[in-house]
């Protein structure tokens, strides 16, 4: 089977510099897992600035940023399946997924419909309000009535442009494409999940360090998370409600004294993948591919 793995930042995507370190770690870990499976021929695109020795692919393609999307489309034509890892910013992950679906290539991950919902924090809030607990979320109109609060891009990724506003003096000028979200007090966590439509497997939970700091959020694996059963229940509710949330995906949430508050959904591989892969005792990539096995056989 020919699998095309496309990680936007490590491929040298335009504007992806803030995600380069995270992207290379995800790509390296995923390619390592895929390399241990039989019957796989794996192709990846890699930025000319990166050394290919750390990336275990059968074929590595180099190209400049200005022809990256054309190269992406060309490689789609040759693949049986594509595994797309890209930020939701400016609808990028959605556009790439739509492109693959339009060509008829199996996407190892969320459908374009699920990406459209989860890639927008406002759409996520609308879809899941009343299903799971979430902080009140609305478009930012330049005014704040209660503090502390969080201002973030509607379709941002990671901690990019994430602001914790503590009082009136910290309220920025009106930011285009941003939302206002009530601040949830508690421990900031994330989780990795495989599955869809209620048939889900919770891979693990990470503590999120540097959530409101400079640079990327740093995940730290938690080996004894106390509210695992409740989190599993909430994950199943999410997967049943959001159609097409397939493969590997993640959530960011706050644990407030045992009360789980969903912050957002990441409809793609997350930075914590490598930590779950190291602790799982099984090959996560194989488990993900098994979810798509019947469709791939038909292809």
N, C-alpha and C positions, 0 to 999 in steps of 0.2 A: 504494500500500500504506500502510495506517495503522499506524504504529509508536508504541507508548506506551513512553517511556523514564522509568523510575522510579528515582531515586537518593535513598535514604532520608534521608540527612543534609541535603542541600540542599532537600529537600521539607519540612524542619522536623520530622522524626520525633522522637518523644519519646526522650530519653536519648542523642541522636546528636550532641550538641554537640562532643565530642572529635574527631569525624570531619568536622565542617563544612567546614574548609578543604580537606581531601582530596576530599570529596564534590563540592564546587563545581568544583574543578579537573578532576576526572574527567568530570562532567556537561558542562561547557563544551567540553571537548575532543571528547567523543563527539558532541555535538550539532553541532559544527562539521564533523566528518567526514560525518555523515548529511546535513547541509544541502547537501553537494556532490554528492549522488546524485540522479538523476532518478527521478521516480515515487514519491517519499516524502512522506508527510504525517506530521509528527512532533509528538506531544503530550508535554508534560512538566509535572510538578507542581513548583512552586517556593515556598519559604518566603516569607511576606509580608515578611520582613526583608531579602530579597535583591533587587537591582536586575535586572530581566529583560533589560536591554540586553546583558549578557554571555552570554546564552543563546539560541542560534539555533534556536528551535523555531517551528513554524507556529502552535501554540497553547500558551499557558502558563496553567496553572490555579493559583489561589491558594486555600489552605484552612488552617484552624487544625489544630494537632496532634491535637486530640481527635476530628476527623472524617477524619483522613488515611487510615486504612485503609479506611473506607467509600468515600472518594473513589477510592482505588486500585482497589477492587473495581468501582466504577461505570465507571471508564475502561477496565478490562479488557474489559467487555462490548462496547465500541465498537471494540476494536483487532483488527487482524489478527495482530499479534505484540507481545510485550512484552520489553523489555530491562531486567532487574532488577539493580540494584546496591545491595546492603545488607550490613551486617555479619553475621557468623555468630552473634554474641552472642545467647544465649538462644533459639537456633533461629530467629531472625528470617528470614534468607534462605530457610531451608527452608520456613517457613510461607507466605511470599509465593509461592514457587515452586509449592507444593502448591495454593494458591488459584488460580493461573493455570492449572495443569494441570487442575484440577477443572472450570473453566469451559470448557476446551477451546481456550484461546488458546496459540498457538505461543510457547514460551519461547526467546528468543535467548540461549542459555547452557546451563549444566549442568542436567541433570534433577534432580528432587527426590531421587532415589536417590543420585546422585553428590554432591549437596549434603549429604545426611545423613552420608555417609562422610567427606567432606572437611571438613565443618563441625565435626567432632569430631576433635581431634588423637589421641585414643585409638583411635577407629575407623580413622583414617588409618594409624596405626602397625600396628594389627592386620591391615589389608588389604595393606600393603606390606612387612611384615617378611619378610625373606628374598628379596624381589624387588629392592629397592634398599637401599643403606646408610642407616640412620636411627639417631639416638641412642636408647638404651634409654628407654622412656617408660612411666610407670605412674601410677596415681592417687596423689595426695599424702595421706598419712595422718598428717602432723604430724611425721614423723621423716625425717632425712637421714643417710645413711651415708657418703657420699663428696662431696667438694668439689673444684672449684666445681660447682654444679648450677643448673638453671633451674626456677623455679616459674612456671606460667602457667595461665590459665583453659583448661578443656577446649575451649571454643568461642569463645575470644577473637578479636579482630581487631586488627591493627597491634601496637603496643607497649603497649596498654592492660593494666595490671596485670601486666606482665612483670617478673619479679624474677631478678636474677643473685645467687645466694647463695654467698659465698666461704668462710664458716666458720660454726661453730655459733652464734655471736652474732647472725648475720643471719637465722637461721631464724625465720620468722613463726609466729604461732599457726596452728592448722589452718584452712585456707581452704576454704570450701565450693566444690565444683565445680572444683577445681584439680588439676593434674598435676605430676609431677616428671619432668624430662627431663635426661639427662646433658648437660653442657656440651660442645659441639663446638668445638674450638680451630681457628681459621682465619679467613678473610675472609667476612663475612656478605654474601650476595648474594641477588638475586631475579631471576626471569626471567618474561617474558611469552610466552604460547603461544596459538596458534589450532589447533583441530582436535580429533579424537577417534579412539579405537580404533586407535592407531598411526599414523594419517594426520595428522601434526602438523607445524606450522611454528613454529620458534623465532624469536621476534621480536627479542629482545635480552636483554641482561643489565645489571642495575643493581647498583651498590654500595649497601648499606644503611647509612646514617649514623644515629647516635643510637639504635641498637637497644635499648640498655638505659638510655637517658636519659629525661629528662622530655619529654613531648610526642610528636608523631608521628615515625615513622621517615621520614627524608628520602632519597629515591632519587637516585642520581647515575649517569648513563648511562656504561657502559664501551664504548668503541669497538673494543677489541682483546682481548677475552676469549680467553685462551689454550687453554681446555679446551672449546671449542665442540662439537667432535665427540662427546666423551664426554657432555656435557650433553644433546645431541640424542638420543643413545642412551637415556639415563635417562628423558627426557621420553616417548619412545615406549613404554618399559616401563610407566610410570605410566598412560599413556592406554589401554593395552591391558588393564591390570589393573582400573582403575576404570571400570566401565561408565557411560555417560551423561555423561562429562566432556567436554562439547561447547562450541563457541564459543570465546570468549576466557577463558583462565584463567591463573593464575600459580602459581609455587612460590617458597618461600623455602628457601635452602640455604646450606651452608657449604663453601667450597673450602679444604680442608686440604692444602696442598702438592700440589694436583692430584687429590686424592681428594674426590669430590663426596658430601656428606652431606645428604640431604633433611631439612628441618626441618618443613615443612608445605605444604599445597596450599591455594590460594585459588580457589574455584570460581566466579569472578566477575571483573569488571573490577577492575584494581588501580591504585593511585596512579601507577604508572610508565607507564600507557597513553599519557599525553600526551607523554612522552619518546620512546617508541617511535614514536608517530604523527609526531612532528617529524623523526625520522631515517629512517623506513622508505622513503620514496620512492614509496609507494603508499598507498591509502586502507584502513586496517586495518578500519574498520567495514564497508566493501564486501566485503572478503575474508571476514569473519565471516558476513555475510548470505548470501554465496554457498554457505556450508556448509548453510544451511537452505533454499536456493532451491527445491528440488523439493517439499519439504513445504509451503512457502508457496503454491506454485502450486496444489497440491491443495486447500489451504484455499479 
